[in-house]
Amino acid sequence: MFSVITPTEFKYKKVTGIDSYVGEIRNWKFTTFIFDYGQYSPNPPMTKEQFIKSSKEYLNHESTLLFFNLIDLKPYENEKGEVNPLKITKKIKNIVLKKMNDNVILSKGQNKKCRYYYTFDFEEKEYKIPFCIPQENLDSFKYYEIKIDTINNYQRTLSIWRNEEIEKYSSVHLIPLNPDQNNMKLWIGINTNGEMRIEKIREILETVELKNS
């Protein structure tokens, strides 16, 4: 399984999980480590580079809705008047995510100011749709200190939240490098209510080890 080194006052508390092994390690104050070990454990926060790379493969939700406003949805409605988005998006071809500049002319009606835009083909017509990075992700890029390395055949992501005015989990994620052989992931998050220094949080999370079973 896994191990983590904490100060002696922390005690383990079992929590009933649905499809994974979960629990808490807490002290008598306000600091709690929560862990989730299983196939569906949370994924780590992304760096800006990772987020942009993942967004190149498909339109995000907001950009998809902007595109839907430009086309006739009637041919894709069923008997109940419902639209299956997959029937539309699977016809989108040649998606490219580009940086916005003053020379780009977006598709008609697209006045949203974003730093990026998608260009793609749909039913033999080219579209240019704005892509704005959600504020939640912008906050993550700004306030998370993210370190990614490998340990014992796992990719380890250490995510330290640095905005004391907003309480967010600092965490460590361990994801197997070869999911075909082992698809068990580990997430350990810490909520301190400001009671523990960032340096101490980092020190504890860096002790987490998970060995191949």
TIDRENMAR-89502 format. One line per 4 residues: for each residue x, y, z negated of N, C-alpha, C. Coordinates in pm, whole numbers. Layout:
X,Y,Z,X,Y,Z,X,Y,Z  ...
! end
This chain:
83,-119,0,0,0,0,87,124,0  58,220,-91,134,343,-92,167,383,-234  261,475,-247,299,525,-378,319,675,-371  302,742,-485,325,885,-496,374,913,-637
470,1000,-651,526,1032,-782,467,1164,-830  396,1159,-943,332,1279,-1000,382,1299,-1143  359,1417,-1199,389,1437,-1342,311,1337,-1428  361,1308,-1548,307,1201,-1632,163,1225,-1676
118,1349,-1680,-18,1376,-1729,-127,1339,-1629  -90,1303,-1506,-190,1266,-1406,-236,1122,-1426  -366,1102,-1413,-427,969,-1431,-507,931,-1307  -508,802,-1278,-582,751,-1162,-729,729,-1196
-817,767,-1105,-960,744,-1119,-1011,679,-992  -1074,565,-1005,-1125,493,-889,-1252,560,-837  -1265,566,-706,-1385,620,-641,-1434,518,-540  -1564,498,-533,-1620,401,-439,-1619,456,-298
-1554,384,-208,-1549,425,-68,-1642,343,17  -1678,393,133,-1768,321,225,-1690,226,314  -1590,279,383,-1514,194,475,-1364,212,457  -1322,262,341,-1180,280,314,-1155,277,164
-1029,275,127,-988,276,-13,-966,421,-54  -1048,470,-145,-1039,610,-187,-1027,619,-338  -976,731,-384,-961,750,-528,-909,889,-559  -892,916,-688,-843,1046,-734,-730,1025,-833
-637,1119,-833,-531,1125,-933,-535,1266,-988  -573,1280,-1115,-596,1415,-1167,-535,1433,-1305  -512,1560,-1342,-466,1591,-1477,-582,1650,-1556  -554,1694,-1678,-662,1744,-1763,-702,1886,-1728
-627,1950,-1635,-660,2087,-1597,-750,2085,-1473  -703,2149,-1366,-788,2162,-1248,-722,2108,-1121  -617,2029,-1137,-547,1978,-1021,-588,1834,-991  -630,1810,-868,-677,1677,-828,-617,1638,-694
-556,1520,-693,-516,1458,-568,-626,1362,-526  -669,1371,-402,-770,1280,-349,-706,1203,-235  -721,1069,-236,-660,992,-128,-764,908,-56  -737,881,71,-826,803,156,-737,718,247
-743,586,228,-661,494,305,-752,402,384  -749,412,517,-836,329,599,-825,368,745  -910,306,827,-908,332,971,-961,471,1005  -1050,525,919,-1117,651,951,-1076,764,858
-958,756,803,-910,864,716,-898,994,797  -907,1109,730,-902,1237,803,-775,1254,884  -785,1326,994,-668,1359,1074,-602,1485,1020  -473,1503,1043,-404,1621,989,-438,1747,1067
-415,1864,1007,-429,1989,1083,-330,1990,1199  -364,2061,1304,-276,2069,1420,-193,2197,1416  -75,2189,1473,-1,2311,1502,-66,2376,1624  -31,2500,1651,-88,2567,1768,-50,2493,1896
73,2445,1903,119,2373,2022,38,2246,2043  14,2172,1935,-65,2049,1945,-209,2079,1987  -266,2185,1932,-404,2219,1963,-419,2257,2110  -327,2340,2160,-333,2380,2300,-316,2258,2390
-224,2170,2356,-202,2050,2437,-328,1963,2442  -394,1945,2327,-515,1861,2323,-631,1926,2398  -630,2060,2408,-738,2132,2475,-724,2132,2626  -612,2085,2678,-590,2083,2822,-666,1970,2891
-709,1871,2815,-766,1751,2875,-916,1764,2903  -983,1849,2830,-1128,1863,2848,-1174,1998,2795  -1290,2043,2842,-1346,2169,2795,-1389,2154,2649  -1363,2257,2569,-1413,2251,2433,-1564,2282,2433
-1625,2271,2316,-1771,2282,2307,-1821,2418,2355  -1757,2527,2310,-1804,2662,2346,-1789,2687,2496  -1676,2646,2553,-1655,2665,2696,-1752,2583,2778  -1786,2464,2729,-1883,2379,2799,-2020,2446,2803
-2061,2506,2691,-2190,2576,2688,-2190,2696,2782  -2080,2768,2789,-2070,2881,2882,-2084,2834,3026  -2025,2720,3055,-2035,2663,3190,-2178,2620,3220  -2244,2556,3124,-2382,2510,3144,-2476,2625,3177
-2444,2744,3124,-2528,2860,3152,-2519,2907,3297  -2419,2856,3369,-2398,2899,3507,-2458,2805,3611  -2499,2687,3568,-2547,2588,3665,-2693,2554,3641  -2753,2493,3740,-2892,2447,3731,-2894,2312,3660
-2956,2308,3543,-2958,2185,3463,-3075,2094,3499  -3169,2143,3578,-3289,2065,3611,-3257,1927,3668  -3163,1915,3760,-3135,1781,3817,-3083,1681,3714  -3043,1729,3597,-2986,1640,3496,-3081,1613,3380
-3205,1660,3391,-3303,1637,3287,-3370,1501,3305  -3403,1437,3191,-3480,1312,3197,-3629,1343,3190  -3711,1240,3174,-3857,1259,3174,-3903,1352,3062  -3826,1356,2952,-3864,1439,2838,-3805,1580,2848
-3738,1609,2957,-3677,1741,2972,-3546,1756,2898  -3489,1643,2855,-3362,1646,2782,-3245,1630,2880  -3134,1694,2847,-3015,1689,2933,-2906,1608,2864  -2851,1513,2939,-2736,1438,2888,-2609,1508,2936
-2536,1575,2844,-2418,1652,2886,-2312,1568,2958  -2300,1441,2921,-2197,1357,2982,-2218,1340,3133  -2344,1340,3175,-2372,1326,3318,-2318,1446,3397  -2307,1558,3328,-2255,1679,3393,-2102,1684,3381
-2052,1667,3258,-1908,1685,3236,-1824,1581,3308  -1879,1462,3333,-1800,1359,3405,-1777,1397,3552  -1851,1497,3600,-1832,1544,3738,-1731,1658,3747  -1683,1703,3633,-1584,1810,3631,-1448,1752,3670
-1380,1815,3764,-1253,1766,3814,-1145,1874,3804  -1021,1828,3799,-904,1916,3809,-902,2026,3702  -924,1989,3579,-921,2087,3469,-778,2135,3444  -763,2265,3437,-633,2325,3404,-659,2438,3303
-582,2439,3197,-592,2546,3097,-479,2646,3122  -515,2773,3140,-416,2874,3173,-426,2994,3078  -318,3069,3071,-319,3192,2994,-389,3302,3073  -468,3380,3004,-540,3490,3068,-445,3603,3104
-473,3670,3214,-401,3792,3249,-499,3887,3319  -456,4008,3343,-545,4112,3396,-592,4085,3539  -525,3994,3607,-560,3966,3746,-663,3855,3762  -697,3788,3653,-791,3676,3659,-934,3728,3667
-1008,3676,3762,-1151,3709,3774,-1229,3585,3735  -1296,3593,3621,-1372,3478,3571,-1499,3459,3651  -1559,3342,3635,-1687,3316,3701,-1790,3419,3656  -1886,3447,3741,-1987,3550,3717,-2052,3535,3580
-2061,3645,3509,-2127,3645,3379,-2037,3609,3263  -1909,3580,3288,-1816,3542,3181,-1734,3663,3139  -1781,3732,3039,-1715,3855,2995,-1642,3841,2862  -1639,3720,2810,-1575,3696,2681,-1424,3720,2692
-1367,3791,2596,-1224,3819,2599,-1150,3712,2518  -1076,3628,2588,-999,3522,2525,-857,3523,2580  -768,3455,2512,-628,3450,2556,-606,3342,2662  -704,3252,2677,-690,3142,2773,-820,3127,2852
-810,3052,2961,-930,3019,3037,-909,2885,3108  -1020,2818,3137,-1017,2694,3213,-1049,2724,3359  -980,2656,3447,-1020,2653,3586,-1043,2507,3624  -1152,2480,3698,-1187,2343,3732,-1284,2342,3849
-1304,2224,3905,-1397,2206,4017,-1520,2129,3970  -1635,2173,4019,-1761,2104,3989,-1849,2112,4113  -1880,1994,4167,-1962,1986,4288,-1909,2079,4397  -1779,2066,4423,-1710,2136,4532,-1707,2288,4515
-1721,2333,4391,-1711,2476,4364,-1614,2498,4249  -1532,2603,4257,-1436,2633,4151,-1498,2725,4046  -1469,2694,3921,-1517,2776,3809,-1399,2820,3724  -1412,2938,3665,-1314,2989,3571,-1389,3033,3446
-1368,2958,3339,-1445,2977,3215,-1350,3012,3101  -1380,3114,3021,-1292,3152,2910,-1283,3044,2803  -1169,3036,2740,-1146,2944,2629,-1090,3023,2512  -1169,3038,2406,-1125,3108,2285,-1092,3006,2177
-978,3025,2112,-942,2937,2001,-1032,2971,1882  -1103,2872,1824,-1192,2900,1711,-1118,2963,1593  -1186,3048,1518,-1125,3118,1406,-1069,3022,1302  -1138,2910,1281,-1090,2811,1185,-950,2762,1221
-929,2738,1350,-797,2695,1395,-694,2807,1385  -735,2930,1417,-644,3043,1404,-597,3060,1260  -689,3038,1165,-652,3045,1023,-551,2937,989  -573,2817,1043,-480,2707,1018,-341,2739,1070
-334,2793,1192,-205,2828,1249,-134,2931,1163  -212,3022,1107,-154,3133,1032,-110,3092,891  -191,3008,825,-168,2983,683,-110,2845,650  -119,2749,741,-60,2619,713,87,2617,752
168,2569,661,307,2537,693,308,2387,724  335,2350,847,323,2211,890,460,2155,926  491,2041,869,615,1971,898,580,1830,944  635,1789,1059,604,1657,1113,734,1579,1128
737,1456,1072,851,1368,1089,802,1224,1088  893,1129,1081,856,988,1076,918,923,954  847,824,898,894,750,782,831,611,783  913,507,778,866,369,774,765,338,885
797,380,1008,711,354,1124,577,428,1119  573,537,1045,454,622,1039,493,764,1078  403,833,1146,419,977,1165,365,1045,1041  449,1124,978,408,1193,855,389,1342,885
273,1394,848,245,1536,864,224,1596,726  311,1686,688,299,1757,560,240,1894,589  124,1923,530,51,2048,558,33,2125,428  104,2235,415,98,2316,294,20,2444,322
-90,2464,251,-175,2582,268,-116,2697,188  -97,2814,253,-23,2923,192,-107,3047,164  -238,3042,181,-322,3157,153,-393,3135,18  -344,3200,-85,-397,3178,-219,-538,3235,-238
-581,3324,-149,-713,3385,-164,-825,3290,-119  -790,3193,-36,-887,3094,11,-839,2956,-27  -918,2882,-102,-876,2750,-148,-894,2647,-37  -785,2588,5,-786,2481,104,-696,2369,55
-719,2249,107,-635,2137,69,-497,2147,134  -393,2137,54,-264,2096,107,-267,1944,113  -193,1885,207,-210,1741,225,-90,1678,293  -87,1546,285,8,1468,362,-72,1360,434
-40,1339,561,-106,1237,643,0,1141,695  -31,1012,689,57,911,746,-23,831,848  20,838,974,-50,770,1082,48,675,1150  10,547,1168,104,450,1227,148,489,1367
276,469,1396,328,500,1529,277,401,1633  242,280,1588,189,178,1678,50,136,1630  -55,211,1666,-191,181,1618,-245,47,1667  -188,-10,1773,-235,-140,1821,-204,-251,1722
-97,-232,1644,-59,-332,1545,-110,-298,1406  -127,-171,1380,-172,-126,1248,-248,4,1264  -378,4,1237,-457,126,1254,-503,186,1122  -433,152,1014,-466,206,882,-392,337,858
-466,443,830,-409,575,807,-423,612,659  -337,702,615,-343,751,477,-351,903,476  -444,955,397,-454,1099,373,-454,1122,223  -368,1212,178,-371,1255,38,-379,1407,37
-486,1458,-20,-505,1602,-29,-499,1647,-174  -459,1772,-196,-451,1825,-331,-527,1956,-341  -611,1964,-442,-687,2085,-472,-645,2129,-612  -587,2249,-624,-530,2292,-752,-601,2410,-815
-691,2477,-740,-752,2601,-790,-645,2701,-834  -533,2701,-762,-427,2795,-792,-343,2762,-912  -359,2643,-972,-290,2608,-1095,-150,2551,-1072  -116,2517,-949,15,2456,-922,87,2533,-812
215,2557,-832,294,2631,-735,310,2552,-605  322,2626,-494,337,2562,-364,460,2471,-361  569,2516,-424,691,2436,-424,669,2301,-491  590,2298,-600,563,2173,-671,472,2083,-589
374,2143,-522,285,2066,-435,366,1996,-327  456,2072,-264,538,2015,-158,626,1902,-214  683,1924,-330,772,1824,-391,698,1692,-415  573,1701,-464,496,1580,-492,456,1509,-363
405,1585,-267,358,1524,-143,472,1459,-65  592,1511,-81,706,1452,-10,748,1318,-69  696,1283,-186,730,1152,-246,641,1039,-196  537,1074,-119,442,971,-74,511,875,22
495,747,-3,548,643,85,440,540,113  439,492,233,343,388,274,421,285,356  421,163,311,497,58,377,406,-27,464  460,-80,572,383,-168,660,340,-290,582
210,-328,599,157,-444,529,188,-571,607
! end
